[in-house]
Amino acid sequence: MDKFIKKERVTYLLGRLPVAVSMFGHGFERMPKLSGFSNHMVQQFNNAVLPLALVEVFSHVLPFVELLTGVLLIIGLFTRAAAVLGVLIMLALIFGSSMIEQWENVFTQIIYGLCFALIYYFEPYNYYSVDRLLKRGHHL
């Protein structure tokens, strides 16, 4: 039984980390070229019904939120909140991708959303995390 529990804990970590590193990478890579990223995104939405001012604000905030989500998931801090934040990011991206008819992006974003949902649901197996260390310290 003990081996089974350990396997589930490692499996959870192995599922959490790829999503975490992807989100971290998205945010980290966009930070140094934030203006260029924003300009490209605004240009993509030039013919969409969304106000370009909203797209511009979103494009400046998105990398920071992606980076934060990635960092929280990498270290396993506020894991459930980070998973919810990840789903909210995906909902915004799915909506935006739908507005410019980028259906292949929608599919990818749905997969990310499902991964975040699984991270949330299976969080009781989040053994290798700061969350667990904080809970353990709280009980002492």
Salt bridges, closest charged atoms under 4 A:
ASP2 OD2 - LYS6 NZ 3.55
GLU29 OE2 - LYS33 NZ 2.92
GLU66 OE1 - ARG30 NH1 2.91
GLU123 OE1 - ARG80 NE 3.54
GLU123 OE2 - LYS135 NZ 3.65
